């Protein structure tokens, strides 16, 4: 069997299916993933992302690009215990209410995470560096809450607005990769 390596379409003697450069790049990116294990779940993140030390759950961060104002975009995932007398559903409702109050909610969507219903909030947060400055810092925060049988899976992503927007395909892929154990 012959294999061709290069930037253009490839063909093997047993398969005449052609792939575009974009498909080849997507395939290479898909192969360059690391599996990160948490307590009761796993996720897949790009191999170039760094695992961060956290006290509970797991966190990974994209590599920084300081020249473009990107300090890295961290993704934190944890399973939160449900304090009595709450249920996972009432805890999620409470978390959503609190999160709606902290900043402008750009979108609120229902998604599936690990085959379960989840709510995804995207916030835009604006803050001033100090009271005398006109400089404004805009950040983007994404939170996902998944009610489980005995807890709530929580995902938090927060960083400067533009880097988070640019990494949304990767961030969505990380969220979609979460598997419960």
KATA-V911198 format. One record per residue. N is the residue number from 1. RES is the residue in one small letter. PSI is psi in radians with two decimals (* if undefined). BURIAL is + if it has 16 or more other ideal C-beta (glycine too) atoms within 10 Angstrom, else -. Layout:
# KATA-V911198
N;RES;PSI;BURIAL  N;RES;PSI;BURIAL
This chain:
# KATA-V911198
1;x;2.38;-  2;x;2.43;-  3;x;2.39;-  4;x;2.39;-  5;x;2.27;-  6;x;-2.96;-  7;x;-0.35;-  8;x;-2.98;-  9;x;2.61;-  10;x;2.64;+  11;x;2.42;-  12;x;2.82;-  13;x;-0.43;-  14;x;-0.11;-  15;x;1.96;-  16;x;0.29;-  17;x;2.31;-  18;x;2.53;-  19;x;2.50;-  20;x;2.87;-  21;x;-0.62;-  22;x;-0.72;-  23;x;-0.68;-  24;x;-0.72;+  25;x;-0.74;-  26;x;-0.68;-  27;x;-0.73;-  28;x;-0.71;-  29;x;-0.74;-  30;x;-0.57;-  31;x;-0.35;-  32;x;0.93;-  33;x;2.66;+  34;x;2.50;-  35;x;2.24;-  36;x;2.23;+  37;x;2.34;-  38;x;-3.05;+  39;x;1.64;-  40;x;0.07;-  41;x;2.86;+  42;x;2.82;+  43;x;2.87;+  44;x;2.30;+  45;x;2.73;+  46;x;2.52;+  47;x;-0.52;-  48;x;-0.18;-  49;x;2.58;+  50;x;2.41;-  51;x;2.32;-  52;x;2.55;-  53;x;2.27;-  54;x;2.76;-  55;x;-0.50;-  56;x;2.61;-  57;x;-2.69;+  58;x;2.79;+  59;x;2.47;+  60;x;2.73;+  61;x;2.50;+  62;x;2.74;+  63;x;2.50;-  64;x;2.66;-  65;x;1.33;-  66;x;-0.54;-  67;x;-0.44;-  68;x;0.36;-  69;x;0.42;-  70;x;1.87;+  71;x;0.12;-  72;x;2.62;+  73;x;1.90;+  74;x;2.52;+  75;x;2.09;+  76;x;2.41;+  77;x;2.32;+  78;x;2.72;+  79;x;2.06;+  80;x;2.34;+  81;x;2.68;-  82;x;1.98;+  83;x;2.45;-  84;x;2.53;-  85;x;0.28;-  86;x;2.78;-  87;x;2.87;-  88;x;-0.68;+  89;x;-0.72;-  90;x;-0.57;-  91;x;-0.76;+  92;x;-0.78;+  93;x;-0.75;-  94;x;-0.77;-  95;x;-0.72;+  96;x;-0.78;+  97;x;-0.81;-  98;x;-0.71;-  99;x;-0.56;+  100;x;-0.44;-  101;x;-0.22;-  102;x;-0.19;-  103;x;3.00;+  104;x;2.12;-  105;x;1.96;-  106;x;-0.67;-  107;x;2.64;-  108;x;2.03;-  109;x;2.69;-  110;x;2.23;-  111;x;3.07;-  112;x;2.32;-  113;x;2.15;+  114;x;0.64;+  115;x;0.12;-  116;x;2.68;-  117;x;2.44;-  118;x;2.77;+  119;x;2.29;+  120;x;2.12;+  121;x;2.39;+  122;x;2.12;+  123;x;2.60;+  124;x;2.16;-  125;x;2.32;-  126;x;2.32;-  127;x;2.70;-  128;x;2.55;-  129;x;-0.61;-  130;x;3.03;-  131;x;-0.32;-  132;x;-0.10;-  133;x;2.56;-  134;x;-0.08;-  135;x;2.30;-  136;x;2.35;-  137;x;2.21;-  138;x;2.18;-  139;x;2.83;+  140;x;2.33;+  141;x;2.34;+  142;x;2.25;+  143;x;2.41;+  144;x;2.31;+  145;x;2.23;+  146;x;1.94;+  147;x;2.31;+  148;x;-3.12;+  149;x;-0.68;-  150;x;0.43;-  151;x;-2.92;+  152;x;2.17;+  153;x;2.18;+  154;x;2.31;+  155;x;2.32;+  156;x;2.31;+  157;x;2.26;+  158;x;2.37;+  159;x;-3.08;+  160;x;2.53;+  161;x;-0.95;+  162;x;-0.84;-  163;x;-0.67;+  164;x;-0.78;+  165;x;-0.76;-  166;x;-0.49;-  167;x;0.12;+  168;x;-0.72;-  169;x;-0.73;-  170;x;-0.73;+  171;x;-0.76;+  172;x;-0.67;-  173;x;-0.67;+  174;x;-0.82;+  175;x;-0.78;+  176;x;-0.40;-  177;x;-0.17;+  178;x;2.27;+  179;x;2.40;-  180;x;2.56;-  181;x;*;-
